[in-house]
Every structure is written in C-alpha cells, then in structure tokens.
Amino acid sequence: MKEKITKIADALSGVSVSTWVVLATILLAVVNAILTVTGHNPIEVSDDQLFQYVSWALVFASIGYGIWKNISITKSAQTADEVLKLLKQGLVTVAEVQQYIQQVKEKKNTSADQNTETVQNTGNYKKD
C-alpha cells in the first residue's frame, strides 16, 4: 500500500499548478451540473453576493497575476528582464554577464580612486 501511494505521489509531483486549477474547476463544474440536474441549488447566493464574490476574486486574481509575473515597471527592472530573456535564449551566458558585472565594478572602483587623487592634488583634501 505504501509503495502504491509513493508511486502515485511521484507521478503527480510533476503536475503543474495550472493543471491542478483546471482539474479542480472541471470537478466543480461537474458537481454543480449534477446537483442542478437533480433539482438541488448548489449555490444559494443572491445576485449582489455573487457580484461581490466575483469582484473580490478578480481583485485577488489580478494581484496574484502581478506577483506571479513580476511586472517590471522601472527601466532597471525592464533591462534585467531583457538580460534574463537573452540568458534563456542562450544568446549570452551567465559567465559573460558575471564578467561584465565585474568589469563595471572594477571601472567604478578605478573611477572612485581617480576622483580621490584629483581632490588630493587640488589641495582641497585635508590630511589628518
């Protein structure tokens, strides 16, 4: 019995979240259809309540979608998305991106050192 449960769990571990949502929706639709055909009212809500539920569902769905898709608003975030896209397409490697980042850091440090020397050479720098 334990082996069967383990096999089932292993088989289901690769199923995506969207697949589970679709399956749950289908199951709810079938149960609702069966209850309706047998003369039962499965959802006893007024039109106003239904409107409120749908409105809240849309609010949470839009928030969830925004978080899930990581919507990039700033120019920096959009550029990071472009770099990620290039990485996924194989047009650039992680090593190349890391090398570029290191070059920028080194250039920044060199520039900061040169600015310090300029200030010291102008005589406006106080030595302790």
Beta strands, then each sheet from edge to edge (+ up, - down):
end
